[in-house]
Amino acid sequence: MPSTVTSRRRQLGNEIRRARQAASMTQQEVAELLGCSQGKINKIESGTVAVKNAELQKMLEAFNSGKAESELMLELARSSSGQRGQWAGYRSAVPQWFRTFTDLEPAATEILSWHGERIPGPLQSEHFMLTQFSEDRATDVTALVRNRLDRKQVFDLPRPPYYRFVLSEAAFHRVPGGQNPSVALDQVEHLLDLQSRYPKAYVHILPFDVRLPYVPNDFTIMRFSDGTKDFVFVEHVAGGLYLDDEDDFNLFNDAWDRLRGAALERHDTVAYLQDLAKKYRSQIDF
């Protein structure tokens, strides 16, 4: 998987946390050593802020880190400090709370994404995007569409992540702006094309009539093989949460297993989408 500034920063944070714990030091003790707040140390370890070279050198000395361990962390610090301005221009339209997600998306090994009443960005057709942004009365539609199209490039990587989606049947009844057979048909045909072109992109439909006690809110699980800590992303109306606590992660992993176990297999999903496409074509006056 391609490495990104965010993935390297998170990997560095994981290494610092492990070294601190091995040295039996608390975040507060490290904060006092550096003359900063405990909150900053927590952000360094979670990869949300960069660490200065002088700060890292002090920590390595306090942790009594070995040569190989120190060299790894110093190299990660050097390689995660660049790319100033990567969120300039049309990319500035990406909200702050979503930038970690989009930066780590191409670096993941596996992504598991559940959506109850909407089609997620990487799966949207351009017609669907434009309709959604227009209905939302967005003022920067061009920038938003370009960013969403950029995210689709994850499918074209030389070594793309296994990207698995479970979509509720409800997502195909909740079209932006209300029922619109033209938009719906374009979206369904886009999904059929994606399924045929990308062997590592899996779409599974969760029918209304499956036996489940309930369905959870939308969430996405990201797994990595480069040392970046696995996490769950939960989006809400005011932003998003990144959860990497082991207990939380396991709860969401169990929820994914239940959803995936109840959803249609890939070939059945294709048949479902083909039938849906026929239905929408019959509603369009050509």
C-alpha positions in Angstrom: 0.0 0.0 0.0 1.3 3.5 -0.7 2.5 5.4 2.3 1.2 8.8 3.2 2.2 11.6 5.5 -0.7 10.8 7.8 0.0 7.1 7.9 3.7 7.7 8.7 2.7 10.2 11.4 0.3 7.7 13.0 3.0 4.9 12.7 5.4 7.2 14.5 2.9 8.0 17.2 2.4 4.2 17.8 6.2 3.7 18.1 6.5 6.6 20.6 3.6 5.2 22.6 5.2 1.7 22.7 8.6 3.2 23.7 7.0 5.4 26.4 5.1 2.4 27.9 8.2 0.2 27.8 10.0 2.9 29.8 7.2 3.0 32.3 6.5 6.7 31.8 3.2 8.4 31.7 2.1 11.0 29.1 2.2 13.6 31.9 5.8 12.8 32.7 6.7 13.2 29.0 4.8 16.4 28.8 6.8 17.8 31.8 10.0 16.7 30.1 9.1 18.6 26.9 7.5 21.6 28.7 4.1 21.1 27.0 0.6 19.8 27.9 -0.3 16.2 28.3 -2.9 16.8 25.6 -0.1 17.5 23.1 1.6 14.2 23.9 -1.7 12.4 23.4 -2.0 14.1 20.0 1.5 13.1 19.0 0.9 9.5 19.9 -2.4 9.5 18.0 -0.7 11.0 15.0 -2.8 14.1 14.8 0.1 16.5 15.2 3.7 16.4 14.1 6.6 16.1 16.6 9.6 18.3 16.3 13.0 16.7 15.9 14.3 18.2 19.2 11.2 16.9 21.0 11.7 13.4 19.6 15.4 13.4 20.6 14.5 14.3 24.2 12.0 11.5 24.3 14.4 8.9 22.8 16.9 9.8 25.5 14.3 9.6 28.3 13.0 6.2 26.9 16.5 4.9 26.6 15.6 3.7 23.1 18.0 1.4 21.2 19.8 2.4 18.0 17.5 0.6 15.6 14.4 1.8 17.3 15.7 5.4 17.4 16.6 5.4 13.8 13.2 4.1 12.8 11.4 6.9 14.7 13.7 9.6 13.4 13.2 8.4 9.8 9.4 8.4 10.3 9.6 11.9 11.8 11.6 13.2 8.8 9.2 11.6 6.2 6.1 12.7 8.0 6.9 16.4 8.2 6.5 17.4 4.5 3.7 18.1 2.0 2.9 21.6 3.1 0.0 22.9 1.1 -1.5 19.5 0.3 -4.9 20.8 1.3 -4.6 24.0 -0.8 -6.7 24.8 -3.9 -9.7 22.6 -4.6 -8.6 20.2 -1.8 -9.3 22.9 0.8 -13.0 22.0 0.3 -12.3 18.8 2.3 -13.4 19.5 5.9 -10.6 19.2 8.6 -12.3 16.3 10.3 -12.3 14.2 7.1 -8.7 14.8 6.0 -7.2 12.1 8.0 -9.7 9.6 6.5 -9.0 10.6 2.9 -5.2 10.7 3.4 -5.2 7.2 4.9 -7.7 5.6 2.5 -5.0 4.7 -0.1 -2.6 3.5 2.5 -5.0 0.9 4.0 -4.7 -2.8 3.4 -8.5 -3.4 4.0 -11.5 -1.1 4.3 -14.9 -2.3 5.6 -17.6 0.3 5.1 -21.3 0.0 6.2 -24.0 2.5 5.1 -27.6 2.4 5.9 -29.4 5.1 3.9 -26.8 6.6 1.5 -24.3 5.7 -1.2 -20.8 6.5 0.1 -18.5 8.9 -1.9 -16.2 6.3 -3.6 -19.2 4.5 -5.0 -21.1 7.5 -6.3 -21.6 8.2 -10.0 -20.8 11.7 -11.1 -24.5 12.4 -11.9 -25.4 11.3 -8.3 -22.7 13.5 -6.8 -23.9 16.6 -8.8 -27.5 16.0 -7.7 -26.5 15.6 -4.1 -24.4 18.7 -4.0 -27.0 20.7 -5.8 -29.7 19.6 -3.4 -27.4 20.6 -0.5 -27.0 24.0 -2.1 -23.2 23.7 -2.0 -21.4 26.8 -3.3 -18.2 24.9 -4.3 -19.6 22.1 -6.3 -16.7 21.8 -8.7 -14.2 21.5 -5.8 -16.4 18.9 -4.0 -16.8 16.8 -7.2 -13.0 16.9 -7.9 -12.2 15.7 -4.4 -14.7 12.9 -4.6 -13.4 11.8 -8.0 -9.9 11.9 -6.5 -11.0 9.4 -3.9 -12.1 7.0 -6.6 -8.4 6.7 -7.6 -8.0 4.3 -4.7 -9.5 1.6 -6.9 -6.9 2.2 -9.6 -3.8 1.9 -7.4 -1.2 -0.8 -8.4 -2.0 -2.5 -5.1 -5.4 -1.2 -4.0 -6.9 -2.0 -0.6 -9.6 -4.6 -0.4 -12.5 -2.2 -0.2 -15.7 -3.9 1.0 -19.0 -2.2 1.2 -22.3 -3.3 2.7 -25.2 -1.1 1.7 -28.7 -1.3 3.0 -31.5 -1.7 0.4 -32.7 1.6 1.8 -29.8 3.4 0.2 -31.4 2.9 -3.2 -34.7 4.4 -2.1 -33.0 7.5 -0.6 -32.0 9.3 -3.8 -30.9 13.0 -3.4 -33.8 15.2 -4.1 -36.4 12.4 -4.0 -37.2 9.6 -6.4 -35.5 10.3 -9.7 -35.2 7.2 -12.0 -32.6 8.9 -14.2 -30.2 9.5 -11.2 -31.0 6.1 -9.7 -30.3 4.3 -13.0 -27.0 6.1 -13.5 -25.9 5.2 -10.0 -26.9 1.5 -10.3 -25.2 1.2 -13.7 -22.1 2.8 -12.2 -22.1 0.2 -9.4 -22.4 -2.7 -11.9 -19.5 -1.2 -13.9 -17.4 -0.9 -10.8 -18.1 -4.5 -9.7 -17.0 -5.8 -13.1 -13.8 -3.6 -13.4 -12.3 -3.8 -9.9 -11.8 -7.3 -8.4 -10.8 -5.8 -5.0 -13.9 -3.7 -4.6 -16.9 -5.6 -3.2 -20.4 -4.3 -2.9 -23.0 -6.3 -0.9 -26.6 -5.4 -0.5 -28.4 -5.9 2.8 -32.1 -6.6 2.0 -34.9 -5.3 4.1 -36.1 -8.8 5.0 -33.0 -10.2 6.6 -33.2 -11.3 10.2 -31.2 -8.8 12.3 -32.1 -7.4 15.7 -31.1 -3.9 14.5 -28.7 -2.1 12.2 -26.0 0.3 13.6 -25.1 3.8 12.5 -22.8 4.1 9.5 -19.1 3.3 10.2 -15.9 2.4 8.3 -13.1 0.1 9.6 -9.6 0.7 8.2 -6.8 -1.9 8.6 -3.1 -1.4 7.8 0.0 -3.5 7.4 2.6 -0.7 7.6 2.5 -0.2 11.4 -0.4 2.4 11.3 -2.9 1.6 14.0 -6.2 0.1 12.8 -9.2 2.4 13.5 -12.9 2.9 13.1 -14.3 6.1 11.6 -17.9 7.1 12.6 -19.3 10.1 10.8 -22.0 12.4 12.4 -23.7 15.6 11.4 -21.0 17.8 13.1 -17.9 15.8 12.0 -16.4 12.4 12.6 -14.8 10.3 15.3 -11.6 8.1 14.9 -11.7 5.2 17.4 -8.7 3.0 17.8 -9.3 1.6 21.3 -9.1 -2.1 21.1 -12.4 -2.8 22.9 -14.2 -0.2 20.6 -12.6 -1.7 17.5 -13.7 -5.2 18.4 -17.3 -4.1 18.9 -17.4 -2.6 15.5 -15.7 -5.6 14.0 -18.4 -7.8 15.5 -21.1 -5.5 14.1 -19.5 -5.7 10.6 -19.4 -9.5 10.8 -23.1 -9.6 11.5 -24.0 -7.2 8.7 -21.7 -8.9 6.2 -23.1 -12.3 7.2 -26.6 -11.2 6.5 -25.9 -9.4 3.3 -26.1 -10.8 -0.2 -23.0 -12.4 -1.8 -21.3 -10.6 -4.6 -23.1 -12.4 -7.5 -26.5 -12.1 -5.8 -25.8 -8.3 -5.4 -25.0 -8.0 -9.1 -28.3 -9.8 -9.9 -30.2 -7.5 -7.5 -28.6 -4.4 -9.2 -29.4 -5.7 -12.6 -33.1 -6.1 -11.7 -33.1 -2.6 -10.1 -31.6 -1.2 -13.3 -34.5 -2.8 -15.4 -37.0 -1.3 -13.0 -35.5 2.3 -13.4 -35.3 2.0 -17.2 -39.0 1.1 -17.3 -39.7 4.3 -15.4 -37.8 6.6 -17.8 -39.5 8.0 -20.8 -36.9 7.6 -23.5 
